[in-house]
């Protein structure tokens, strides 16, 4: 057993999400959003952390890490979980961050996500985006949507990830997992190849550059259902991000492509639960409509809020509406919600009388 495995077991047993290792510090884990020390371990030296990290690397991974001083990969510990690993170098020497990936893929209902997300699996073509900051559960939500497709439809699903996180066992669907760096050289080369692999659904782990975004839009226009993630925190900012990555001379055409292909944007935040023992998920949801297509085509992002507000019957909701529902239901910590809300005045009534509204 590798020395790191004992830390992975501790992470799983305590309900942590991330493990951090850095020279001069004890190993630390993030539990429900808060980072703390793992007792019983000495601070790492440069030599000891190098020894711990390199023990789980294959020869080609060690060569890559030594050459590039940065490495992303997945590691499996049987009976415990899979882990997304990032090795890097910083001023004090080697360092690493590990995120736990649950072995069992949860259904949308188990994640307490809005029921409308289950209907996204019914679409035959188009672009579905799940957005939010790092650590907001985007991959978990996407995995639940892919799981819905897998159990309901006989389709071919191609995933392109860096690294592969959730491993889906084929049910009705055929699922092929491709890892950037191992099975393809980049997201855009994986996307180019995917359209020639008779797919029905293509999952792009991260739409991080112009070429990947261009190819994802093109694939959606060609008749495939494309799912991807972006690090944006609202539907309107997601649309702006996609358009702004292109040169000004191409943006009108891109707006047209996006207007014709966009199915839904699901923006996601995690907030502390009311009992402090977990986190609750809040979602802003935008679903395609003629009004949305016109607004995207014309670049009128000021209309997005009104479209969402008027789309409640279709399952649409603003982030602040989702946060308010969590507060009313007593599922979220009001102070954390207040800090993350946009219209903060709406949430002052949930703060305790003795707690002044924090400065922002």
Wavefront OBJ file of the C-alpha trace (Angstrom):
o trace
v 0.000 0.000 0.000
v 1.340 3.421 -0.948
v 1.849 5.873 1.912
v -0.661 8.229 0.293
v -3.375 5.578 0.520
v -3.730 6.093 4.270
v -4.524 9.757 3.651
v -7.057 8.832 0.965
v -8.776 6.459 3.391
v -8.882 9.220 6.024
v -10.320 11.644 3.463
v -13.084 9.181 2.579
v -13.889 8.257 6.190
v -14.175 11.859 7.373
v -16.297 13.043 4.463
v -13.632 15.380 3.103
v -13.558 16.566 -0.498
v -9.919 17.584 -1.067
v -6.471 16.664 0.241
v -3.628 19.223 0.179
v 0.096 18.512 0.485
v 2.770 21.225 0.553
v 6.336 21.463 1.840
v 6.590 22.706 5.432
v 2.987 21.840 6.311
v 1.143 18.845 7.700
v -1.266 17.222 5.233
v -4.571 19.077 5.193
v -8.069 18.254 4.026
v -11.104 20.298 3.077
v -14.307 19.267 4.840
v -17.561 21.070 3.920
v -15.568 23.938 2.487
v -13.129 24.439 5.393
v -9.448 23.387 5.314
v -7.813 21.908 8.413
v -4.818 19.786 9.485
v -4.862 15.994 9.476
v -3.598 14.982 12.912
v -0.904 12.394 13.407
v 1.430 13.458 10.608
v 4.630 15.487 10.562
v 5.092 18.508 8.277
v 6.451 17.493 4.881
v 10.026 18.166 3.863
v 10.909 18.549 0.189
v 12.398 15.052 0.207
v 9.493 13.397 2.022
v 6.754 14.956 -0.108
v 8.632 13.977 -3.280
v 8.849 10.406 -1.954
v 5.137 10.275 -1.086
v 4.005 11.702 -4.405
v 6.263 9.749 -6.740
v 5.283 6.438 -5.136
v 1.941 6.406 -6.986
v 3.265 7.549 -10.381
v 3.842 5.355 -13.401
v 7.191 5.831 -15.163
v 5.686 7.931 -17.969
v 3.819 10.101 -15.449
v 7.004 10.666 -13.443
v 8.817 11.656 -16.628
v 6.054 14.104 -17.526
v 5.968 15.621 -14.010
v 9.755 15.994 -13.945
v 9.757 17.654 -17.364
v 6.669 19.891 -17.103
v 6.607 20.385 -13.292
v 2.836 19.945 -13.439
v 0.693 16.816 -13.868
v -3.023 15.960 -13.929
v -4.167 12.361 -13.638
v -6.645 10.054 -11.896
v -5.767 7.491 -9.242
v -7.991 4.616 -8.064
v -7.891 2.991 -4.640
v -9.998 -0.148 -4.739
v -12.822 -0.156 -2.241
v -12.289 3.508 -1.387
v -12.698 5.874 -4.347
v -11.093 7.464 -7.391
v -9.119 10.662 -6.974
v -8.410 13.519 -9.349
v -4.769 14.436 -8.780
v -2.797 17.558 -9.580
v 0.952 17.575 -8.885
v 2.750 20.904 -9.243
v 5.765 22.876 -8.066
v 5.664 26.045 -5.968
v 8.231 28.207 -4.176
v 8.900 25.630 -1.457
v 9.132 22.604 -3.723
v 6.686 19.859 -4.824
v 3.007 20.100 -3.879
v -0.241 18.322 -4.706
v -4.006 18.559 -4.431
v -6.330 15.560 -4.624
v -10.109 15.586 -5.048
v -12.214 12.576 -4.196
v -14.480 11.213 -6.926
v -17.232 9.000 -5.490
v -17.283 5.478 -6.913
v -21.071 5.471 -7.117
v -22.703 7.962 -9.461
v -25.679 9.541 -7.746
v -28.983 10.128 -9.506
v -30.270 13.683 -9.922
v -32.915 13.009 -7.269
v -30.279 11.926 -4.737
v -28.402 15.173 -5.288
v -31.583 17.175 -4.559
v -31.206 18.953 -7.887
v -34.233 20.583 -9.568
v -36.335 17.993 -11.464
v -36.066 20.027 -14.691
v -32.438 18.894 -15.017
v -33.696 15.386 -15.695
v -35.545 16.633 -18.781
v -32.262 17.790 -20.329
v -31.583 14.153 -21.197
v -34.578 14.261 -23.552
v -32.879 16.620 -25.989
v -31.501 15.043 -29.163
v -29.117 17.888 -30.074
v -27.763 21.185 -28.824
v -25.475 22.566 -26.134
v -25.928 22.090 -22.386
v -23.535 23.926 -20.073
v -22.988 23.426 -16.347
v -21.071 26.340 -14.881
v -19.710 27.535 -11.569
v -16.505 28.066 -9.606
v -13.993 25.305 -8.941
v -15.350 22.850 -6.380
v -19.017 23.668 -6.980
v -19.945 20.143 -8.085
v -20.140 20.695 -11.852
v -18.681 17.259 -12.630
v -21.112 15.579 -10.217
v -24.100 17.253 -11.876
v -22.880 16.361 -15.368
v -22.307 12.771 -14.265
v -25.899 12.598 -13.026
v -27.216 13.857 -16.387
v -25.029 11.351 -18.267
v -26.307 8.638 -15.913
v -29.884 9.635 -16.809
v -29.030 9.244 -20.499
v -27.313 5.925 -19.830
v -30.276 4.302 -18.088
v -32.915 5.626 -20.499
v -31.492 5.662 -24.018
v -29.546 3.340 -26.335
v -27.054 5.973 -27.462
v -23.302 6.332 -27.914
v -21.838 8.712 -25.340
v -18.255 9.936 -25.780
v -16.606 11.704 -22.837
v -13.430 13.785 -23.202
v -11.923 14.672 -19.822
v -8.677 15.702 -18.138
v -8.516 13.336 -16.335
v -11.462 10.927 -16.594
v -13.406 11.368 -13.368
v -16.671 9.435 -13.068
v -16.508 6.060 -14.812
v -19.923 5.061 -16.161
v -20.773 1.400 -16.608
v -22.775 0.893 -19.818
v -26.485 0.359 -19.254
v -28.613 1.074 -22.330
v -25.918 3.334 -23.737
v -22.445 2.649 -25.088
v -19.984 4.870 -23.223
v -16.418 5.553 -24.314
v -14.191 7.531 -21.947
v -11.222 9.412 -23.445
v -8.558 11.071 -21.307
v -6.630 14.090 -22.548
v -2.923 13.262 -22.630
v -3.534 9.531 -22.727
v -6.132 8.901 -25.438
v -5.995 12.269 -27.227
v -3.586 15.191 -27.086
v -6.081 17.940 -26.173
v -9.780 18.702 -25.785
v -10.005 20.108 -29.313
v -8.306 17.104 -30.952
v -10.583 14.813 -28.947
v -13.619 16.784 -30.134
v -12.498 16.660 -33.761
v -12.167 12.892 -33.526
v -15.412 12.433 -31.583
v -17.645 13.634 -34.415
v -16.248 10.772 -36.532
v -16.990 8.157 -33.868
v -20.766 7.935 -34.485
v -21.650 9.707 -31.218
v -25.080 10.817 -30.061
v -23.766 12.648 -26.996
v -20.370 14.287 -26.417
v -19.213 15.372 -22.962
v -16.394 17.953 -22.930
v -14.878 18.064 -19.458
v -13.864 21.702 -19.754
v -14.383 24.271 -22.508
v -11.273 26.259 -21.726
v -10.125 27.793 -25.021
v -11.371 29.267 -28.291
v -10.845 26.179 -30.439
v -12.594 23.836 -27.992
v -15.560 26.220 -27.713
v -15.705 26.595 -31.514
v -15.713 22.826 -32.031
v -18.335 22.294 -29.311
v -20.644 24.829 -30.971
v -20.043 23.227 -34.365
v -20.790 19.741 -33.023
v -24.030 20.994 -31.451
v -25.004 22.567 -34.789
v -24.221 19.287 -36.579
v -26.911 17.517 -34.558
v -25.050 16.093 -31.565
v -25.961 16.718 -27.929
v -22.904 18.387 -26.372
v -22.414 18.853 -22.637
v -19.618 20.927 -21.145
v -18.466 23.103 -18.259
v -17.260 26.682 -17.862
v -15.984 28.606 -14.846
v -18.672 31.282 -14.915
v -21.223 32.102 -12.220
v -24.385 33.064 -14.106
v -26.204 32.341 -17.346
v -25.628 35.820 -18.775
v -21.906 35.767 -17.970
v -21.626 32.328 -19.556
v -23.017 33.604 -22.847
v -20.709 36.630 -22.696
v -17.720 34.386 -21.969
v -18.399 32.192 -24.987
v -18.831 35.124 -27.346
v -15.959 37.213 -25.973
v -13.383 34.464 -26.485
v -13.754 34.967 -30.254
v -12.279 37.860 -32.264
v -14.688 40.784 -32.709
v -15.030 40.016 -36.433
v -16.480 36.561 -35.624
v -18.750 37.420 -32.704
v -21.908 38.078 -34.741
v -21.618 34.650 -36.369
v -20.902 33.014 -33.003
v -24.000 34.607 -31.479
v -25.995 33.098 -34.325
v -24.494 29.650 -33.713
v -25.143 29.893 -29.979
v -28.695 31.169 -30.455
v -29.493 28.158 -32.608
v -27.835 25.495 -30.470
v -28.104 26.512 -26.792
v -30.355 24.129 -24.831
v -29.651 25.131 -21.246
v -27.222 26.780 -18.860
v -27.122 25.486 -15.293
v -25.007 27.668 -12.980
v -24.131 26.150 -9.636
v -23.014 27.254 -6.172
v -22.399 25.321 -2.972
v -23.247 26.969 0.359
v -22.805 25.762 3.916
v -25.722 23.728 5.205
v -27.757 25.077 8.105
v -26.358 22.466 10.513
v -22.757 23.049 9.381
v -22.319 19.362 8.562
v -22.405 19.603 4.793
v -23.182 21.851 1.867
v -26.309 22.637 -0.108
v -26.459 23.201 -3.849
v -28.138 26.206 -5.476
v -28.746 26.388 -9.223
v -29.536 29.167 -11.655
v -31.329 27.577 -14.619
v -31.849 28.994 -18.095
v -33.725 26.893 -20.681
v -33.913 27.549 -24.416
v -36.844 29.539 -25.816
v -37.518 31.795 -28.828
v -37.018 34.827 -26.573
v -33.640 33.517 -25.452
v -32.542 32.817 -29.029
v -33.455 36.378 -30.062
v -31.622 37.889 -27.068
v -28.471 35.866 -27.755
v -28.557 36.661 -31.472
v -28.963 40.401 -30.786
v -26.461 40.458 -27.912
v -29.112 41.747 -25.502
v -27.884 40.205 -22.258
v -30.006 42.582 -20.175
v -33.019 40.458 -21.142
v -31.651 37.214 -19.663
v -32.812 38.009 -16.126
v -36.358 38.758 -17.342
v -36.410 35.580 -19.439
v -35.466 33.493 -16.409
v -37.990 35.277 -14.184
v -40.720 34.647 -16.734
v -39.758 30.994 -17.212
v -40.650 29.629 -13.800
v -43.240 27.265 -15.273
v -40.456 25.687 -17.348
v -38.218 25.218 -14.307
v -36.098 28.331 -14.761
v -34.836 30.239 -11.729
v -32.321 32.915 -10.802
v -29.493 32.094 -8.402
v -30.868 34.413 -5.714
v -34.258 32.673 -6.002
v -32.595 29.298 -5.462
v -30.651 30.633 -2.479
v -33.826 32.101 -0.976
v -35.607 28.742 -1.295
v -32.758 27.088 0.626
v -33.037 29.674 3.410
v -36.822 29.353 3.663
v -36.493 25.559 3.842
v -33.854 25.887 6.578
v -31.293 23.992 4.491
v -28.544 26.634 4.205
v -26.482 28.793 6.544
v -28.009 32.303 6.164
v -24.719 34.149 6.620
v -22.963 32.115 3.914
v -25.951 32.648 1.628
v -25.852 36.391 2.326
v -22.193 36.547 1.332
v -22.828 34.735 -1.967
v -26.107 36.411 -2.947
v -26.294 39.183 -5.528
v -29.241 41.142 -4.093
v -28.116 41.045 -0.471
v -31.030 43.083 0.885
v -33.335 40.109 0.152
v -31.420 37.985 2.647
v -31.008 40.307 5.610
v -34.245 38.961 7.101
v -32.682 35.518 7.425
v -29.731 36.774 9.508
v -30.004 36.441 13.279
v -30.874 39.723 15.057
v -27.534 39.695 16.878
v -25.509 39.153 13.681
v -24.875 42.312 11.742
v -24.676 41.985 7.995
v -21.012 41.325 7.123
v -19.101 44.007 5.286
v -18.714 43.234 1.585
l 1 2 3 4 5 6 7 8 9 10 11 12 13 14 15 16 17 18 19 20 21 22 23 24 25 26 27 28 29 30 31 32 33 34 35 36 37 38 39 40 41 42 43 44 45 46 47 48 49 50 51 52 53 54 55 56 57 58 59 60 61 62 63 64 65 66 67 68 69 70 71 72 73 74 75 76 77 78 79 80 81 82 83 84 85 86 87 88 89 90 91 92 93 94 95 96 97 98 99 100 101 102 103 104 105 106 107 108 109 110 111 112 113 114 115 116 117 118 119 120 121 122 123 124 125 126 127 128 129 130 131 132 133 134 135 136 137 138 139 140 141 142 143 144 145 146 147 148 149 150 151 152 153 154 155 156 157 158 159 160 161 162 163 164 165 166 167 168 169 170 171 172 173 174 175 176 177 178 179 180 181 182 183 184 185 186 187 188 189 190 191 192 193 194 195 196 197 198 199 200 201 202 203 204 205 206 207 208 209 210 211 212 213 214 215 216 217 218 219 220 221 222 223 224 225 226 227 228 229 230 231 232 233 234 235 236 237 238 239 240 241 242 243 244 245 246 247 248 249 250 251 252 253 254 255 256 257 258 259 260 261 262 263 264 265 266 267 268 269 270 271 272 273 274 275 276 277 278 279 280 281 282 283 284 285 286 287 288 289 290 291 292 293 294 295 296 297 298 299 300 301 302 303 304 305 306 307 308 309 310 311 312 313 314 315 316 317 318 319 320 321 322 323 324 325 326 327 328 329 330 331 332 333 334 335 336 337 338 339 340 341 342 343 344 345 346 347 348 349 350 351 352 353 354 355 356 357 358 359 360
